[in-house]
Amino acid sequence: MPPQTIGKYRIVREVGVGGMAEVFLASREGPEGFAKPYVIKRILPQYSQDEQFARLFVTEAKIAALLDHPNIVHVFDFEIERGNYYLVMEYVAGASLLGLMREAVKRGHPLGPQVAVEVAAGVAQALAYAHELTLSDGTRLDLVHRDISPGNVLVSRDGAIKLADFGVVKTAVTDTPLGIVTGKWSYMSPEQIGAHSIDRRSDLFSLGIIVYELVTGRRLFRGTSPSDTASKVKTAIIPRPRTVLPDIDPRLDQIVMRLLERDPRTRYQSAAEVAADLEVLRATPGFSSGMARLRLLVRTLFPDDSAPAVTASLTATPRPSPIEGHARYTPSLDLPAVPMFGPAEEPLPELPQAADSRDVSWKLVGALTVVCVAASALFWLILLS
């Protein structure tokens, strides 16, 4: 059973438990029936005394306290109660992008370019702010999120985009030792996979993967093991989105491919550049109603708010452990513990708008041919009789 209270917050229900942390939906109540929902992320009691993990959690809290942007989940408080560390965060009613993508596939609601641009614009604006963050004395933080993935992008019921979980963040003043990899394999940049030094351009590659998958309805890098996925990230051919969706706007096709440049020097150099290009697209008729469509999708797919976006807040930095090809690997808890689109990271089913128009055309020609032959045969049969 979850605790009845944590500090001054009443626990409404448990959202989930990971290997190192647990998350609750909570309420802060006041006089005359006043109540405000929050999300509480707490280190599991057995790890509260782990100095390394506690230090990482404190670092997450300190970084989160500096972040104040409409496209970033807000952290309101950091407390220690009887030796237990916990964060108090903004409650976002809606769904994670991960949940939205899964549900859209299951119910046959295509997402496509319009939603992809809306999501990408929100995440790009969040990253543009976070990447340029400075301390009060002017010191640049050079922050890198390192875990840009669908589970960490929240979509509210109003269609707002919120970037969550700065638990594995890298900055100029807090870093992970060389040889440690953090994040989710299929959303890492090539330089991140290789455990090399990374900068903000790594987050942009990860964003490119998300946009590609939203546009095409297909997984980009999906291997049978972490090492296989890592190999695909570094060497697999990346088909242009227009090969899957021929009528895609050429500008969006170009943006996606530039985000996915494996050489950081030829990739976008800043999230601000990405946001600027996306804003141009959002101003055109084909994309201008992206937020309205996203809002409609969330309300249609989750009509009773049965899958609140707080589930994405379960991500936390677990204890490092050995894994193939790297000295140490720091995965991110991704609760519920399921791959992106189903068991064993199965490919995302083909979405209607992702079908190749050439295939549709040939099927149409074939059908018309059969009809014409049948009509001709019937004509001659009547004439001869």
Wavefront OBJ file of the C-alpha trace (Angstrom):
o trace
v 0.000 0.000 0.000
v 1.323 3.494 -0.795
v 1.918 5.871 2.111
v -0.980 8.146 3.078
v 1.174 11.264 3.063
v 4.627 12.407 2.004
v 5.514 15.603 3.782
v 2.631 18.035 3.320
v 1.184 16.134 0.349
v -1.642 13.598 0.500
v -1.053 10.584 -1.728
v -3.907 9.995 -4.176
v -2.487 6.884 -5.797
v 0.722 5.200 -6.802
v 1.646 5.724 -10.452
v 4.425 3.149 -10.589
v 7.597 1.745 -9.082
v 10.934 1.352 -10.838
v 14.192 -0.238 -9.869
v 15.333 2.832 -7.937
v 12.404 5.241 -7.611
v 8.644 5.378 -7.148
v 6.149 7.952 -8.383
v 2.868 9.073 -6.823
v 0.014 11.293 -7.826
v -0.453 13.583 -4.825
v -2.565 16.501 -3.691
v -1.803 19.594 -1.651
v -4.992 20.543 0.155
v -6.080 23.725 1.897
v -9.111 25.445 3.401
v -12.545 25.628 1.776
v -11.954 22.509 -0.339
v -8.832 23.874 -2.063
v -6.727 21.121 -3.653
v -3.957 21.109 -6.249
v -2.512 17.958 -7.898
v 1.226 17.257 -8.004
v 3.513 14.401 -8.930
v 6.000 13.125 -6.362
v 9.081 11.187 -7.382
v 10.831 9.514 -4.463
v 13.945 7.358 -4.143
v 13.048 3.915 -2.890
v 13.893 3.675 0.817
v 16.522 0.968 0.314
v 18.524 3.337 -1.928
v 18.223 6.500 0.144
v 21.494 5.658 1.871
v 23.301 5.006 -1.424
v 25.647 7.979 -1.607
v 26.176 7.821 -5.380
v 22.503 7.585 -6.227
v 21.483 10.200 -3.673
v 24.044 12.581 -5.170
v 22.627 12.057 -8.667
v 19.110 12.691 -7.378
v 20.243 15.897 -5.657
v 21.937 17.011 -8.881
v 18.687 16.397 -10.780
v 16.860 18.552 -8.241
v 19.387 21.396 -8.484
v 19.290 21.442 -12.280
v 15.488 21.209 -12.319
v 15.266 24.204 -9.997
v 16.961 26.331 -12.672
v 14.567 25.318 -15.462
v 11.575 27.581 -15.978
v 10.026 27.217 -19.423
v 6.474 26.465 -20.669
v 7.719 23.427 -22.604
v 9.543 21.861 -19.623
v 7.887 20.017 -16.731
v 8.262 22.261 -13.695
v 9.828 21.022 -10.448
v 8.358 22.869 -7.471
v 10.152 21.396 -4.505
v 12.871 19.060 -3.249
v 12.612 17.594 0.233
v 14.120 14.986 2.525
v 11.696 13.272 4.893
v 13.134 10.836 7.430
v 16.144 10.294 5.160
v 14.018 9.782 2.015
v 14.657 12.126 -0.933
v 11.747 13.248 -3.107
v 10.891 15.760 -5.842
v 7.538 17.552 -6.191
v 6.700 18.111 -9.850
v 4.040 19.571 -12.093
v 1.104 17.299 -12.884
v 0.422 17.134 -16.627
v -3.017 15.724 -17.434
v -2.776 13.982 -20.781
v -0.375 11.306 -22.012
v 3.257 10.726 -22.781
v 4.157 10.782 -26.469
v 5.069 7.123 -26.036
v 1.559 6.301 -24.845
v 0.009 8.446 -27.566
v 1.972 6.698 -30.323
v 1.068 3.241 -29.032
v -2.613 4.077 -28.654
v -2.766 5.773 -32.051
v -1.425 2.653 -33.738
v -3.767 0.386 -31.789
v -6.857 2.416 -32.739
v -5.831 3.339 -36.275
v -5.509 7.085 -35.689
v -2.557 8.246 -37.826
v -0.272 10.893 -36.332
v 1.790 11.999 -39.324
v 3.622 15.190 -40.347
v 1.258 17.737 -38.796
v 1.595 16.243 -35.306
v 5.309 15.583 -35.860
v 5.961 19.274 -36.531
v 3.926 20.365 -33.493
v 5.750 17.960 -31.168
v 9.163 18.744 -32.634
v 8.599 22.496 -32.308
v 7.725 22.162 -28.606
v 10.719 19.954 -27.829
v 13.058 22.166 -29.883
v 11.937 25.251 -27.962
v 12.494 23.443 -24.651
v 15.973 22.378 -25.740
v 16.847 25.825 -27.088
v 16.121 27.219 -23.621
v 17.862 24.424 -21.678
v 20.959 24.360 -23.887
v 21.549 28.086 -23.371
v 20.959 28.044 -19.608
v 23.458 29.948 -17.464
v 24.051 30.281 -13.728
v 23.392 33.553 -11.916
v 27.065 34.520 -12.312
v 26.868 34.049 -16.083
v 28.570 30.643 -16.193
v 27.294 28.595 -19.129
v 25.923 25.210 -18.086
v 26.264 23.640 -21.563
v 23.423 21.342 -20.550
v 22.707 18.161 -22.542
v 19.517 16.243 -21.719
v 20.845 12.859 -22.989
v 17.472 11.100 -22.814
v 15.264 12.673 -25.491
v 12.766 9.875 -26.189
v 8.966 9.501 -26.559
v 8.560 8.517 -22.912
v 10.030 11.830 -21.786
v 7.809 14.019 -23.980
v 4.432 14.766 -22.406
v 1.351 15.961 -24.291
v -1.341 17.688 -22.252
v -5.065 17.468 -22.993
v -4.765 21.017 -24.336
v -2.104 19.955 -26.847
v 0.846 21.512 -24.985
v 4.243 19.815 -25.245
v 6.320 19.304 -22.096
v 9.836 17.870 -21.927
v 10.389 15.803 -18.767
v 13.166 14.096 -16.840
v 16.496 15.831 -16.567
v 17.713 12.982 -14.348
v 20.636 11.963 -16.581
v 21.549 15.477 -17.668
v 25.131 16.466 -18.442
v 26.387 19.973 -17.712
v 29.677 21.802 -17.607
v 29.698 21.441 -13.804
v 28.229 17.911 -13.477
v 29.295 15.177 -15.849
v 29.362 11.407 -16.179
v 32.834 9.865 -16.348
v 34.081 8.901 -19.810
v 33.003 5.387 -20.759
v 29.537 5.637 -19.183
v 26.536 5.680 -21.519
v 23.198 7.117 -20.425
v 19.826 7.130 -22.148
v 17.855 4.687 -24.317
v 19.789 2.873 -27.022
v 17.370 3.392 -29.927
v 17.213 7.167 -29.303
v 20.906 7.910 -28.788
v 23.204 9.778 -31.135
v 26.196 7.937 -32.645
v 28.589 9.873 -30.418
v 26.517 9.068 -27.340
v 26.407 5.365 -28.254
v 30.195 5.424 -28.508
v 30.519 6.890 -24.992
v 32.429 9.834 -26.440
v 32.270 13.429 -25.331
v 28.913 14.907 -26.367
v 27.342 18.340 -26.626
v 23.888 19.768 -27.327
v 23.929 18.468 -30.895
v 23.500 14.950 -29.492
v 20.006 15.878 -28.235
v 19.142 17.102 -31.732
v 19.924 13.717 -33.284
v 17.616 12.095 -30.704
v 14.897 14.600 -31.602
v 15.385 13.689 -35.261
v 14.664 10.030 -34.483
v 11.390 10.964 -32.778
v 10.290 13.197 -35.664
v 11.202 10.524 -38.215
v 9.098 7.933 -36.394
v 6.142 10.293 -36.029
v 6.228 11.213 -39.727
v 6.706 7.706 -41.150
v 5.006 5.542 -38.523
v 8.078 3.275 -38.486
v 10.828 2.586 -35.972
v 14.158 3.908 -37.190
v 16.735 1.986 -35.136
v 15.502 -1.322 -33.763
v 17.927 -4.126 -33.014
v 17.680 -7.549 -31.422
v 20.042 -6.533 -28.611
v 21.629 -3.332 -27.262
v 24.786 -3.952 -29.296
v 22.750 -4.584 -32.474
v 20.763 -1.382 -31.902
v 24.002 0.508 -31.261
v 25.404 -0.794 -34.548
v 22.306 0.365 -36.436
v 22.500 3.840 -34.898
v 26.095 4.140 -36.081
v 25.941 2.534 -39.526
v 22.424 1.652 -40.776
v 21.145 3.416 -43.889
v 18.506 6.010 -43.017
v 15.812 6.098 -45.753
v 14.490 9.597 -46.366
v 10.964 10.143 -45.015
v 9.770 10.886 -48.562
v 10.550 7.264 -49.564
v 7.850 6.200 -47.105
v 5.545 9.192 -47.535
v 6.045 10.581 -51.065
v 3.817 13.672 -50.628
v 5.643 14.881 -47.494
v 6.562 18.565 -47.551
v 10.154 18.696 -48.900
v 11.097 21.168 -46.153
v 10.123 18.685 -43.427
v 12.006 15.908 -45.208
v 15.089 18.147 -45.251
v 14.744 19.119 -41.563
v 14.511 15.471 -40.486
v 17.527 14.390 -42.518
v 19.620 17.300 -41.269
v 18.759 16.380 -37.665
v 19.884 12.814 -38.422
v 23.302 13.700 -39.828
v 25.721 11.338 -38.096
v 28.522 13.891 -38.192
v 27.649 16.553 -35.592
v 29.425 19.161 -37.741
v 26.875 18.773 -40.551
v 23.887 18.416 -38.209
v 21.883 21.398 -36.959
v 24.192 23.286 -34.623
v 21.529 24.495 -32.191
v 17.955 23.767 -31.151
v 17.155 27.415 -31.862
v 17.938 26.785 -35.557
v 15.637 23.758 -35.545
v 12.844 25.697 -33.826
v 13.148 28.526 -36.360
v 12.801 26.170 -39.346
v 9.866 24.391 -37.721
v 8.107 27.697 -37.010
v 8.223 28.482 -40.720
v 6.429 25.189 -41.381
v 3.887 25.788 -38.599
v 2.939 29.088 -40.250
v 1.833 27.349 -43.468
v -1.776 26.149 -43.925
v -0.873 22.456 -43.914
v 0.651 22.647 -40.431
v -0.992 25.644 -38.749
v -3.623 23.563 -36.941
v -1.141 21.086 -35.476
v -1.946 21.913 -31.844
v -5.695 21.556 -32.473
v -5.134 18.150 -34.061
v -2.875 17.062 -31.203
v -5.426 18.208 -28.633
v -8.173 16.288 -30.458
v -6.024 13.156 -30.619
v -5.236 13.190 -26.891
v -8.874 13.728 -25.946
v -10.039 11.066 -28.404
v -7.496 8.428 -27.464
v -7.676 9.151 -23.715
v -11.247 10.423 -23.214
v -11.312 9.813 -19.453
v -7.713 10.863 -18.795
v -7.030 7.218 -17.947
v -3.340 7.442 -18.857
v -2.048 10.674 -17.299
v 1.252 11.939 -18.582
v 2.777 11.614 -15.127
v 3.838 8.092 -16.055
v 6.776 9.575 -17.942
v 8.091 11.057 -14.725
v 9.147 7.597 -13.584
v 12.469 7.928 -15.318
v 15.366 8.008 -12.900
v 19.098 7.368 -12.939
v 19.732 3.816 -11.763
v 22.898 2.202 -10.508
v 25.512 1.665 -13.282
v 26.029 -1.928 -14.418
v 28.296 -3.658 -16.980
v 26.965 -4.271 -20.471
v 28.252 -5.305 -23.895
v 30.997 -3.193 -25.373
v 31.140 -0.529 -22.688
v 32.907 -0.241 -19.383
v 29.653 0.712 -17.662
v 26.151 1.587 -18.748
v 23.595 3.750 -16.976
v 20.145 2.921 -18.369
v 17.061 5.000 -17.725
v 14.073 3.458 -15.992
v 11.277 3.500 -18.542
v 8.154 2.504 -16.652
v 5.984 0.676 -17.402
v 8.834 -1.690 -18.338
v 7.787 -2.259 -21.956
v 9.500 -1.326 -25.242
v 8.184 1.514 -27.325
v 5.491 -0.055 -29.478
v 5.036 -3.533 -28.048
v 6.812 -6.736 -26.953
v 10.407 -7.171 -28.114
v 10.351 -3.751 -29.767
v 8.234 -5.019 -32.655
v 7.984 -2.627 -35.627
v 5.256 -0.034 -35.558
v 2.379 -1.218 -37.797
v 2.061 0.636 -41.070
v -0.004 3.798 -40.732
v -2.414 4.841 -43.500
v -0.495 7.972 -44.443
v 2.776 6.063 -44.558
v 1.727 3.910 -47.502
v 3.680 4.396 -50.706
v 1.436 6.112 -53.278
v 3.044 4.046 -56.052
v 1.709 0.845 -54.464
v -1.765 2.399 -54.210
v -1.620 3.514 -57.861
v -0.723 0.026 -59.150
v -3.491 -1.568 -57.103
v -5.960 0.942 -58.558
v -4.773 0.258 -62.110
v -5.128 -3.479 -61.541
v -8.653 -3.122 -60.206
v -9.731 -0.909 -63.132
v -8.255 -3.376 -65.620
v -10.290 -6.240 -64.156
v -13.465 -4.126 -64.276
v -12.830 -3.121 -67.923
v -12.204 -6.737 -69.030
v -15.372 -7.921 -67.280
v -17.450 -5.115 -68.852
v -16.052 -5.863 -72.311
v -16.834 -9.576 -71.981
v -20.389 -8.796 -70.854
v -20.869 -6.390 -73.816
v -19.837 -9.015 -76.400
v -21.898 -11.687 -74.675
v -25.018 -9.514 -74.937
v -24.223 -8.491 -78.540
v -23.694 -12.053 -79.741
v -26.777 -13.387 -77.992
l 1 2 3 4 5 6 7 8 9 10 11 12 13 14 15 16 17 18 19 20 21 22 23 24 25 26 27 28 29 30 31 32 33 34 35 36 37 38 39 40 41 42 43 44 45 46 47 48 49 50 51 52 53 54 55 56 57 58 59 60 61 62 63 64 65 66 67 68 69 70 71 72 73 74 75 76 77 78 79 80 81 82 83 84 85 86 87 88 89 90 91 92 93 94 95 96 97 98 99 100 101 102 103 104 105 106 107 108 109 110 111 112 113 114 115 116 117 118 119 120 121 122 123 124 125 126 127 128 129 130 131 132 133 134 135 136 137 138 139 140 141 142 143 144 145 146 147 148 149 150 151 152 153 154 155 156 157 158 159 160 161 162 163 164 165 166 167 168 169 170 171 172 173 174 175 176 177 178 179 180 181 182 183 184 185 186 187 188 189 190 191 192 193 194 195 196 197 198 199 200 201 202 203 204 205 206 207 208 209 210 211 212 213 214 215 216 217 218 219 220 221 222 223 224 225 226 227 228 229 230 231 232 233 234 235 236 237 238 239 240 241 242 243 244 245 246 247 248 249 250 251 252 253 254 255 256 257 258 259 260 261 262 263 264 265 266 267 268 269 270 271 272 273 274 275 276 277 278 279 280 281 282 283 284 285 286 287 288 289 290 291 292 293 294 295 296 297 298 299 300 301 302 303 304 305 306 307 308 309 310 311 312 313 314 315 316 317 318 319 320 321 322 323 324 325 326 327 328 329 330 331 332 333 334 335 336 337 338 339 340 341 342 343 344 345 346 347 348 349 350 351 352 353 354 355 356 357 358 359 360 361 362 363 364 365 366 367 368 369 370 371 372 373 374 375 376 377 378 379 380 381 382 383 384 385
